[in-house]
Amino acid sequence: MRTPGTPSMDQLQVLLAVVEAGSFTGAAKRLGRAVSAISYAIDALEAQLGIPVFSRGSTRKPRLTEAGAAIHSEARAVALSVEAFRARVKGLHDGLEPEVSLVVDYMYPSDHLAVVLEDFHAAFPTVPLRLTAQPLNGVERAVRHGDAGIGVGSLFHMDITGMREFEIEPVPIFPVAAPNHPLASTEEAWPSALPHVQLVLSDQPDADAEGRTFGLVSQATWRIGDLNLKRKLLLRGIGWGSMPEPMVRADLEAGRLVRLTLKDYRGGDYQLQVVHKIETPPGPAGQWLIERLRAPR
C-alpha cells in the first residue's frame, strides 16, 4: 500500500476555499486564481493523499466524499492552528509577553475576576494566562519566588519590599454561620471568648514558614486552607467564621447563612493590593491586566 504524502498548506487552503465558496469558480475568485489552477490543486491533493476528496458525480456543485469531509475538518483545524501561530508570533514581535501569570488571594471575588479575565482574553487572545489562588501570605510567596508575575493580596499578609504595589477596592468581610447554629439564635453580642468552633482560613505551611492563622477569637478552632471548603462547612452548620461578602451574598439572601453579631469581631474591609516585583515589571498585557484589576468593581 502506498504511503500517502503530506499535502501542502496551499493545497489545504484551496480545499477550504472550494468548500466555503461552494464551487471551483467561487474558490478561484476568492483566491484570485484561474479555475484551472484550482482544479489542478485539488487533483494534486487527491493524488498526494491517494483518496478522492470530492465526488465525481453529475452535480455541478462539488460534494465532499466521506473521506473528503474528514480531510476538510482536519484542514480547517490546521488552518486555524497556523493562524493562531502567526498571531502569536506577531504578538511577540509587538512586545507582548509569552505568558502572563497571576496569583490572587482567596478573598478576591471570583465572579469579578472571571469578568476581568474574559475581557483580558478578548484584548489579548494570543497571550496565555496562568492563574492560581492562594490564602493569606501565599500570594507574596508566589510573586517573590517567581511563580507568578502579578499578585493580588493584602498588605496585612505581604512584605512588599522590592515590590511595586497598587491599591484596589477592598472586599467586605464579616462573621457568618448557618441559621441553626447557636450563635444565630440570638441578637445578643457574644463575647470574644466563644466556646463554639471557629473556622479560620489558614496559610499553608511550607519549607519557609510555619502555617499561620488570622482573625482568631474563639477558644476552639478548625484551621481550613481552602475558602470554598470553609463555606461548605459553614453551610453544614459546622462552626462559624468570617467570609467575604461577595462569596456568601447568595447564601445570605437565601437564608442558608446569617450574619452574626459578635462583641469584639464585627468584620470590616479586607484591603487588597496588586503587586509585582520592581525588577520584573509586566509587559503590555500584564499592565493592561493591572489597570483592569484596579478599576472599580
N, C-alpha and C positions, 0 to 999 in steps of 0.2 A: 504494500500500500504506500502511495506517495505521501510524503510528509508535507502538509500544507505550509506555504510560505507566510511570512508576516506582511500584511498589507501596509502600504504607506499611509501616512496621515492624509495625503492628498486624496487617495482613493476613498478613505473613510469620509472625508468632507464631501466628496461628490455623492456618495451613498446617502448621506444625511440630507443633502440638498435635493436630491431626486425625491426622497420620501416626503420631505416637508413641502416641496413645491408641487408634488403630485404628478410630475411629468419630466421627461428629459429636457423638453423645451423650456419649462419653467426653471429647471436647475441651471440650464445654460444661461438664461437671462440673469439669474441670481448671482452666478459666479463670473459672469462676463466672458463666457467661452462659447465656442461653437458647439452645436448639438452633437456633431460627430466626435468632439473631444470628450463629451460627457459619456457617450455610448462606449467609446474606447476605454475610458477609465473603469466603467462597470465591467466590461468584458475582461479587462486585465485583473480586476478584483476577483472575479469568479474563477479565473484561471489560477490566480495566486492561491485561493482558498481550496480549489478543487471541488466546489459545490455551487449549484445555481442559487443566486441571490434573489433574482426576480423570475416570476413565472413567465414563460414564453407563450402565453395563451393568446386568444384573439382580441382580448380587451386592449384598448389603446392606452389605458392608464396603468402604469407599472404596478404590479402587485407582488409583494414580498412572498417568497416561499416560507415554509415553516422555519427552515434553517436561516433564511434571509432575515426573518423577524428577530431571531436570536442574535444574528450578527449586527443588525441595526441597533438593538438595545445595547450591545457591548460598545459599538462605535460611538453612540451618544455618551456613554459613561466615560470613554476615553477622551472625547472632545471636551467634556466638562472638566475632566481632570487636567487636561492641558491648559484650558482657560484659567483654572484656579492656580496652576503653577505659574503661568505668565503673570497673573495679577500679583502673586506672592513676590515674585522676583522684582516686579515694578515697585511694589511697596518697599522692599529692601533698598532699592536704588533711591527711593524718595526719602529714606531715612527712618522708616518705620521699624520698630523693634521686631526681632524674630519671635518674641513671645512677651506677653505681659503677665506677671504673676501677682496675685492679690491674696492677702490673708485678712480676714475680718473677725472681729470679736463676735462671740455668740450673741451678744446683746443687740447687734445691729439688725434692724428689721429686714427679714429675708424677703418679704414681698417687695419692698422698695428696692432692695439690691437686685432682684430679678428684673425690675423695670430698667434700672441703670445699665445692667449688662445686656439687656435686649437692645437698648439704644447704642451701646458700645459695639455690638455686633453689626448693627446697621451702618455705623460710621466707619468701622474698620473690619470689614468682612474677611480680610486675608490674615489678620493678626490672631494667632492662637492665644487663648487665655487659660491660665492655671489658677484655680480658686481653691482655697482651703479656709476652714473656720477653726478658731482656737478660743479657749476660755482664758480670761484674765491676762497674765503676762506671757502667754503663748504667742501673742501677736508680736511682741518685741523680739522674742527669741527667733521667730521665723524670719523677720526682717534682718536682724543683726547677723544671723548665720547665713544669709543669702538664699534661704528657701523661698522668699517672696521679696519682690522689689518694692511693693507698696503695701502698707498695713493700715487697717482701721481699728483703733483700740483706744483705751482710756489711759490718760497720764497717771492715774492712780495706780496702774499696774505696769507702767513702762518707764524705763530710764531712757530718755531721748538724747543722751549725749552722743554727738556725732550724727544726729538726725535732723532733718527739717520737718516741722510739723505745721499742720493747718487745722484750725478748729472747725468742727462741723456741728450740725444741730444735735443736741443731746436726746437721749431716749428716756422717757419717764419710767421709773420702776417703783413697785410698791408690793407689800406683802399680800398674799392670797392663800386661800385654802378652799377645799371642797365645801359645799353648803352643809354637809352633815358632820363637818369637823367641829370639835368642841369650841374652838376659838370663833367659829362663825355663828354660834348660837346666842351671842350676847353682844350688846353695843358697848360694854364696859371696855375701857382702855387697859388692856392687860399689861402687867409689869414686864420688864425685860427678862427677868429670871424665869422663863417659861418652862414648865415641865414637859411640854409637848415637843415631839421631834421636829426639828427644823431641817429642811432640805437646803443645803448650801452648795452653790456652784464651786467646785474645787479645781484648782490648777492641776494639770497632770504632772506628776513628778518625773524628772529625767535625771541625767547624769550631772547636770549643772546646778540644779536647785531642788530643794525639797518641795513637795506639793504644799500649796498654801490655801487657806480659806479666808473669805472676806465677808463682812456683814454678819458676823456670828453673835447672836444674842440669846440663844436658847441653851439650856443645860444639856439637852440631848440633841445630837446632830447626826445626820447622814450626809456624807460628802459625795456629791454627784459630779462627774466630769463631763456630762452632756446635758445641755439645756432642754432639748426635746424630751429626753428621758425624765428629767426633773418635772416637766409639765405633765407627763403621763402619770407619774406617781402622785402628783398633786390631785389630778382628776380622780384617782382611785381613793383619795382620802388618806393617803399615807403622808402624814406630816403637813407642814405649812412652809412657805418660803416666798422670797421676793422674785418677781418676774417682770420682764419688760412689757409695758402696756400693749404695744402692737401685737405681741405674740399671744396674749391672753384676751384680747379685746372681744373676739367672738365668744370665748368661753364665759366672759362676764355678762355679755348681752344675753346669752342663752341660759344663764343661771347655773352653768356647770362649775364655775368658780365664783367666789365672792371676795371683795376687798376687805382686809382686816384692819381693825383699829388697835394699834399697839402703842403703849405709853412711850417707849423710847425708840421705836422703829416705825416710822411712817413712810419711808421711801424717799424719793426725790428724783432729781435728774442725773442720769448716768452720762457724764461728759465724754465726748468722743473726739478723736483727732485722726487725721490722715497723716501718715508719716512715710518718709523714705530716707535712706542713708544719703548724707550730703555727697559722699564720694561716688555714688552711683545714681545720679538723677535719672528719672524716667525719660523716655523719648516722647515723640508727639502723641502716640496713642495713650501712653501712661499719663501724660499731662492732661489730656482730654478727660481721662477717667477720674483723675483727682478733682478737676473742676466740676465734673458732674456729681461726684460724691459730696462736694461742698455745697451744692445748690440746695435750697430749702426743700424739704420733703412735702 
